[in-house]
Amino acid sequence: MLKGSPLRRYRLSRISRFMILLVVLMFASIPRALAHRVILFAYAEGDKVFTESYFSDGKRCQDSRIEVFDSSGNKLLEGKTDRNGQFAFEPPKKMDLRIVLTASMGHRDEYVIPAKELQGGSEGSAGKSGHNQASKKVLQGEKGKPTGQLGRPEVEQIRVAVEEALDEKLKPIMRLLAERRNDGVSFVGVMGGIGFIFGIMGIILYFKSRKGR
Amino acid sequence: MHISEGVLSAPVLATGAALTAAGCGIGLKKLDYDRVPQVAILTSAFFVASLIHVPIGPSSVHLVLNGLMGLLLGWAAFPAILIALFLQALLFQFGGITSLGVNTFNMAFPAIICFYLFAYAVKGRNHLMSMAAAFACGFSAILVGCLMVAMSLAFTGDPLVGVAKIVAVAHLPVMIIEGLITVFSTGFLRKLKPELLEAAHAKR
């Protein structure tokens, strides 16, 4: 059908062949293409908070500064990541902690670990008292409801046990979620960005062409 | 080499933004509208280049392509890099919106320096000289960029020499790769589209 049509005789100039090659190379590189930023995530286990820091190509941030602030911005403690980009600390207060990672070359990320998560630990008196407070609050909220045959202390114990068990079970999932939280670069993002750029070009040329008339 | 949000102090951010605004003003004024498509192509190249990691060395580094941008675009590299970095901040959370001015200046200023230092030699007759100049252009654009980053960080208290050393050593493989990329690109353009190498000089 195409025989004799102008399409058939159309041959690519060398420059367009080069452009096509470039585009193909670009596409080929995208699956391995990774964002350039640092990612910090933290989770509580027992009475400790563990942090992991890595560049988004998976390289660990070694020897980078970790600072921990309380909710009003006071620095609580400071430390450095080890060879695996990890740093663990015992939270001095049970409150929302803002953890800030400063890696080399001006990279920075922060992660807020809510006070709730810090209470997950089964050890440590502070952790326990936190538990009791939380349970008490909930109980007060349910004052009107009958608690069945069980006395209040028993309900509390069950609640604490369930919470602990849940925490334990959910930890890997929380970790996965935290790990996946800012996976910035996507194919859509890359294509969208290129589209933006050519869109801007189109707008400029459009106004230019109107002026020219 | 994107500096994240919240690392630099307000005066540094403001200075960077002001310098970038000035650079973009000059760039847009000098920009010949026939070259807008070329600027757009190089902007998207720069936009994508940061996604290509160089898996050599202790840190995490990526291509920048600011030497090539400067060489082919001259002052138009300023608005081009601004747009590319803005989109990177928006879409990938590289760098940040507040540090956009500083980041743009850190990458575009070396591009302009390299344009003035090497563009003449690159488009010259002597083939060997042209190749050497192209390599030097790609190489030193990154080197100067590293110094700029170190300087910006130094204003907020990091030791200048220490940071400069770390950044430059981490980017050594990138410098070499970008030098080679610039050699190949300009070699290709010299054969096929030599007028592109002239274009940045056309309007002064």
Interface residues (C-beta under 8 A of the other chain):
Chain A: R14 I15 F18 M26 S29 I30 R32 A33 L34 A35 H36 R37 V38 F55 S56 D57 K59 Q62 T102 S104 M105 G106 H107 R108 D109 E110 N182 G184 V185 G189 V190 G192 G193 I194 F196 I197 F198 I200 M201 I204 L205 K208
Chain B: M1 H2 I3 S4 E5 G6 V7 L8 Y33 V36 P37 V39 A40 T43 S44 F47 V48 S50 L51 I52 H53 P55 P58 S59 S60 V61 H62 I83 A84 L87 Q88 L91 F92 Q93 F94 S99 V149 S152 L153 V163 I166 V167 A170 F188 L192 K193
